[in-house]
């Protein structure tokens, strides 16, 4: 069941014809982004036959990256964008950058879409997808300047730890899509998860520590604002992609 109980209202608002054109990438019918149950099993297990992506002019994700490359614009990726406060703030504050926000829940995508359109933001694209499949199958290699993973669910119970984003397979996917010298930026309020992030990245080949991004006030996520208002500490770190064959981790 969706976490947002007002999903029908959010989706109806997104389709309001009086709003500016939608920023959401239409993935209707895509077996990767809108998989049925058998396809979800094949994707998770990498079982054949896996779907074949259409031509760039057909796939909205490939078209987004092709258009960004043609414009000479860097692409930044927001993984697990939630209601999109960070994505909107980032896009509004960096008009020369193209921001792709990936979020799995339809209501959150709809609400973020409406908010961005009302704010007149046009350098943001919203993709409803499970992050790991979007990274593995949809985002082109070496196409992202910066990937942001901000306040992901810490999944604190041991039996749920496998659901955390910061695990070796997901980190490898991020390295694949980062451009040479690109960075992975992360933040969390959960100190044990932050320690696990550091351990995971220290063991990940092809990365070196980097300076965390200084984000403007408008780029603070909803969770971040809540945590700071409660006096909680925010932990941030970043890692830069090393060239292939470079020494160190």
C-alpha positions as CSV (number, residue, x, y, z in Angstrom):
1,X,0.0,0.0,0.0
2,X,1.4,3.4,-0.9
3,X,2.6,5.5,2.1
4,X,0.8,8.5,0.8
5,X,-2.9,8.0,1.4
6,X,-3.8,10.9,-1.0
7,X,-2.2,9.3,-4.0
8,X,-5.4,9.7,-6.2
9,X,-5.6,13.3,-5.4
10,X,-1.9,13.9,-6.1
11,X,-2.1,12.1,-9.4
12,X,-5.2,14.0,-10.4
13,X,-3.5,17.3,-9.6
14,X,-0.5,16.2,-11.7
15,X,-2.8,15.8,-14.7
16,X,-4.3,19.3,-14.3
17,X,-4.3,20.8,-17.8
18,X,-3.9,24.4,-16.5
19,X,-0.4,23.6,-15.2
20,X,2.8,24.0,-17.3
21,X,4.0,20.9,-19.1
22,X,4.9,18.0,-16.9
23,X,8.5,17.3,-16.0
24,X,7.9,13.6,-15.3
25,X,9.5,11.2,-17.7
26,X,6.7,9.0,-19.1
27,X,7.8,5.4,-18.6
28,X,4.4,3.8,-19.4
29,X,4.8,0.3,-20.7
30,X,8.6,0.1,-20.0
31,X,9.3,-3.4,-18.7
32,X,12.1,-2.1,-16.5
33,X,10.5,1.0,-15.0
34,X,7.0,-0.4,-14.8
35,X,7.8,-4.1,-14.4
36,X,5.2,-6.8,-13.8
37,X,5.9,-9.5,-11.2
38,X,7.7,-11.9,-13.5
39,X,9.9,-9.1,-14.8
40,X,10.7,-8.0,-11.3
41,X,12.0,-11.5,-10.5
42,X,14.1,-11.6,-13.6
43,X,15.5,-8.1,-13.0
44,X,16.4,-9.0,-9.4
45,X,18.0,-12.3,-10.4
46,X,19.4,-11.1,-13.7
47,X,17.5,-13.9,-15.4
48,X,17.1,-14.1,-19.1
49,X,15.4,-12.8,-21.1
50,X,15.9,-9.3,-19.9
51,X,14.2,-6.4,-21.7
52,X,16.0,-4.6,-24.5
53,X,15.8,-0.8,-24.3
54,X,14.3,1.1,-27.3
55,X,16.0,3.7,-29.4
56,X,17.1,6.9,-27.6
57,X,14.3,8.8,-29.4
58,X,11.7,6.5,-27.8
59,X,13.0,6.0,-24.3
60,X,12.4,9.1,-22.2
61,X,15.4,8.5,-20.0
62,X,17.8,8.0,-22.9
63,X,16.3,11.1,-24.6
64,X,16.9,13.1,-21.4
65,X,20.6,12.2,-21.4
66,X,20.9,12.8,-25.1
67,X,19.4,16.2,-24.8
68,X,21.6,17.1,-21.9
69,X,24.7,16.0,-23.8
70,X,23.7,18.0,-26.9
71,X,23.3,21.1,-24.7
72,X,26.7,20.5,-23.0
73,X,24.9,20.4,-19.6
74,X,26.1,18.3,-16.7
75,X,23.6,15.9,-15.2
76,X,23.1,15.5,-11.5
77,X,21.2,12.6,-10.1
78,X,19.0,12.6,-6.9
79,X,18.6,9.0,-5.8
80,X,15.5,8.5,-3.6
81,X,14.2,12.0,-4.2
82,X,11.1,11.8,-1.9
83,X,8.9,14.8,-2.4
84,X,11.7,16.6,-4.3
85,X,12.6,19.6,-2.1
86,X,16.3,19.0,-2.7
87,X,15.9,18.4,-6.4
88,X,13.8,21.5,-6.9
89,X,16.2,23.7,-4.9
90,X,19.2,22.2,-6.7
91,X,17.7,22.8,-10.2
92,X,16.5,26.3,-9.4
93,X,19.9,27.3,-8.0
94,X,21.9,25.7,-10.8
95,X,20.1,26.5,-14.1
96,X,23.0,25.3,-16.2
97,X,22.7,21.8,-14.8
98,X,20.1,19.1,-15.6
99,X,18.8,17.3,-12.5
100,X,17.2,13.8,-12.7
101,X,15.2,12.9,-9.6
102,X,14.5,9.2,-9.1
103,X,11.7,8.2,-6.7
104,X,9.7,5.0,-6.5
105,X,6.4,6.3,-5.0
106,X,4.0,7.7,-7.5
107,X,2.4,10.2,-5.2
108,X,5.8,11.7,-4.3
109,X,6.7,12.1,-7.9
110,X,3.3,13.7,-8.6
111,X,3.6,16.2,-5.8
112,X,7.2,17.1,-6.8
113,X,6.2,17.5,-10.4
114,X,3.4,19.9,-9.6
115,X,5.6,21.9,-7.2
116,X,8.4,22.2,-9.8
117,X,6.0,23.2,-12.6
118,X,4.3,25.9,-10.4
119,X,7.8,27.2,-9.6
120,X,8.7,27.5,-13.3
121,X,11.6,25.0,-13.0
122,X,12.4,23.4,-16.4
123,X,15.9,21.8,-15.9
124,X,14.5,19.0,-13.7
125,X,13.2,15.6,-14.8
126,X,11.4,13.2,-12.6
127,X,11.6,9.5,-13.0
128,X,9.4,7.0,-11.1
129,X,11.6,3.9,-10.7
130,X,13.3,1.6,-8.3
131,X,16.7,3.2,-8.0
132,X,18.9,0.2,-8.4
133,X,17.2,-0.9,-11.7
134,X,17.3,2.7,-13.1
135,X,21.0,2.8,-12.3
136,X,21.7,-0.6,-13.8
137,X,19.5,-0.6,-16.9
138,X,18.5,3.0,-17.7
139,X,21.2,5.5,-16.8
140,X,24.1,5.5,-19.4
141,X,27.6,4.8,-18.3
142,X,29.7,7.8,-17.3
143,X,26.8,10.2,-17.8
144,X,26.4,11.7,-14.3
145,X,28.5,14.4,-12.8
146,X,27.2,14.1,-9.2
147,X,25.0,11.5,-7.6
148,X,23.2,12.5,-4.4
149,X,21.9,10.0,-1.8
150,X,20.5,12.2,0.9
151,X,18.9,10.8,4.1
152,X,18.1,7.3,2.8
153,X,16.1,5.0,5.0
154,X,18.7,3.6,7.5
155,X,16.9,0.2,7.8
156,X,18.3,-0.1,11.4
157,X,17.2,-3.7,12.1
158,X,19.8,-6.3,11.2
159,X,17.3,-8.4,9.2
160,X,16.5,-5.3,7.0
161,X,20.1,-4.2,6.4
162,X,20.0,-5.8,3.0
163,X,17.6,-3.1,1.9
164,X,20.1,-0.3,2.5
165,X,21.3,1.6,-0.5
166,X,24.9,1.7,0.7
167,X,25.9,-1.9,-0.2
168,X,28.7,-3.0,-2.5
169,X,26.5,-3.9,-5.5
170,X,24.7,-0.5,-5.5
171,X,28.0,1.4,-5.0
172,X,29.4,-0.4,-8.1
173,X,26.3,0.8,-10.1
174,X,26.9,4.4,-9.0
175,X,30.6,4.1,-10.1
176,X,29.4,2.8,-13.5
177,X,27.2,5.8,-14.2
178,X,29.5,8.5,-12.8
179,X,31.6,10.5,-15.3
180,X,35.4,10.5,-14.8
181,X,36.0,12.6,-11.6
182,X,32.3,12.5,-10.7
183,X,31.3,12.4,-7.1
184,X,28.9,10.5,-4.9
185,X,27.4,12.8,-2.2
186,X,25.7,11.4,0.9
187,X,24.1,12.6,4.1
188,X,22.2,11.0,7.0
189,X,21.2,11.7,10.6
190,X,21.8,8.1,11.6
191,X,25.3,7.7,13.0
192,X,25.5,3.9,12.8
193,X,24.4,4.0,9.2
194,X,26.9,6.7,8.5
195,X,29.6,4.5,9.9
196,X,28.5,1.7,7.6
197,X,28.5,4.1,4.7
198,X,32.1,5.0,5.5
199,X,33.1,1.3,5.8
200,X,31.3,0.4,2.6
201,X,33.0,3.1,0.6
202,X,36.4,2.4,2.1
203,X,36.1,-1.1,0.7
204,X,34.7,0.0,-2.6
205,X,37.3,0.0,-5.4
206,X,37.6,3.1,-7.6
207,X,36.8,5.8,-5.1
208,X,38.6,8.3,-3.0
209,X,37.3,10.6,-0.3
210,X,36.2,14.1,-1.4
211,X,34.7,17.2,0.1
212,X,31.0,17.1,0.9
213,X,29.0,19.6,-1.1
214,X,27.9,22.8,0.6
215,X,24.2,22.8,-0.1
216,X,22.2,26.0,0.0
217,X,19.3,26.4,2.4
218,X,16.9,25.7,-0.5
219,X,18.6,22.4,-1.1
220,X,17.9,20.9,2.3
221,X,15.6,17.9,2.2
222,X,12.3,17.7,4.1
223,X,13.9,15.1,6.4
224,X,17.0,17.3,6.9
225,X,14.9,20.3,7.9
226,X,13.0,18.1,10.4
227,X,16.2,16.6,11.9
228,X,17.9,20.0,12.3
229,X,14.8,21.5,13.9
230,X,15.1,18.7,16.5
231,X,18.7,19.5,17.2
232,X,20.0,16.3,15.5
233,X,23.4,16.2,14.0
234,X,23.7,15.7,10.2
235,X,26.6,13.5,8.9
236,X,27.8,14.2,5.4
237,X,30.5,12.6,3.2
238,X,31.5,12.4,-0.4
239,X,33.7,10.2,-2.7
240,X,35.2,10.9,-6.1
241,X,35.4,8.4,-8.8
242,X,39.0,7.4,-9.6
243,X,40.2,6.6,-13.2
244,X,40.2,3.0,-14.1
245,X,43.3,1.3,-12.8
246,X,44.2,4.0,-10.3
247,X,45.8,2.9,-7.1
248,X,43.9,3.2,-3.8
249,X,40.3,3.0,-2.9
